[in-house]
Amino acid sequence: MQRNKKDARNQAALALAAQLAGLPDLSADVAAKPRAEVPRKLLVDAAVNPAEAVQIYAARGVLDGLAWDFEVDGPSHERVFTCRGEGLLRATGERVAAEGRGPTKQAAKTAASAELRMAVEAGIALGETGTRSPA
């Protein structure tokens, strides 16, 4: 046993050569240290696009039941898209929702995502400190 594949392969080759030559096996296993429990980073980097950040929170299990809903209003030359996003914070059971508007679906989703992201991150902060009880 070694720290990486290459060293383990070399150690096995040395042990085999020693056995075939009738020599003592001088290869030795490395003492394995248990992995330290590293707390998983919950917050997404601030530079990440808001829509992507919300999706990451859903993938990490911070936000359950993430759903998006779109509506469009206005004449074809001046459309206004409305996007609603919502989900449940797993840690608190609290429903979080946000709405955004824009000239395109993507702009509306980005606006809703920025607001939803703030709600999720506030929920994470409150959930970690234990100041909020499940709803």
Buried (B, 14 or more C-beta within 10 A) or exposed (E): EBEEEEEBEEBEEBBEEBEEEEEEEEBEEEEEEEEEEEEEEBBBEEEEBBBEBBBBBBEEEBBEEBEBEEEEEEEEEEEBBBBBBBBBBBBBEBEBEBBBBBEEBEBBBBBBBBBBBEBBBBBBEBBEEEEBEEE
